Amino acid sequence: MDHLQKLKNGFSSELDIKKLEGKSNYYRLRVGNYRVLFTIRPPNIIIIFVIRPRKSAYKR
């Protein structure tokens, strides 16, 4: 939960965030073996799509 609170406060260098390839404005946050997939919509609204273990986070 600490990672999500930090994400809410803005992108921080201490968070492992990467932009997803082939997707516009889609990102992933790494939290141990879990991945949080999210997008940011104006004005600074974070929409979380998935919180899953790494193995299944990217599967549709």
C-alpha positions in Angstrom: 0.0 0.0 0.0 2.9 2.3 0.6 3.8 2.2 -3.1 0.3 3.2 -4.1 0.4 6.1 -1.7 3.7 7.3 -3.2 2.3 6.9 -6.7 -0.7 9.0 -5.7 1.8 11.8 -4.6 3.5 11.7 -8.0 6.2 9.8 -9.8 9.2 9.3 -7.6 12.7 8.1 -8.4 12.3 5.5 -5.6 9.4 3.8 -7.4 10.2 1.3 -10.2 7.8 2.7 -12.9 8.2 2.0 -16.6 6.1 3.0 -19.6 4.5 0.0 -21.3 5.7 -0.5 -24.9 3.0 -0.1 -27.6 0.6 1.6 -25.2 0.0 5.4 -25.0 0.0 6.6 -21.4 0.1 3.1 -19.8 2.6 2.3 -17.1 3.6 -0.4 -14.7 4.7 -0.2 -11.2 6.8 -3.0 -9.8 6.1 -4.0 -6.2 8.2 -7.1 -5.4 6.7 -9.9 -7.5 3.6 -8.0 -8.2 2.8 -5.5 -11.0 0.4 -2.6 -10.9 -0.7 -1.5 -14.4 -2.2 1.9 -14.6 -2.8 5.0 -16.7 -2.9 8.7 -15.9 -5.7 10.9 -17.2 -5.9 14.6 -16.9 -6.1 16.2 -14.4 -3.8 13.8 -12.6 -6.3 11.0 -12.2 -4.6 7.6 -11.8 -6.7 4.6 -13.0 -5.4 1.2 -11.9 -6.3 -1.7 -14.2 -4.5 -4.6 -12.6 -2.7 -5.6 -9.5 -1.4 -9.2 -10.1 1.7 -11.4 -9.8 4.2 -10.7 -12.5 3.5 -14.0 -14.4 -0.1 -13.1 -15.0 -0.2 -9.3 -15.0 0.4 -8.8 -18.7 -1.9 -11.5 -20.0 -5.3 -10.5 -21.4 
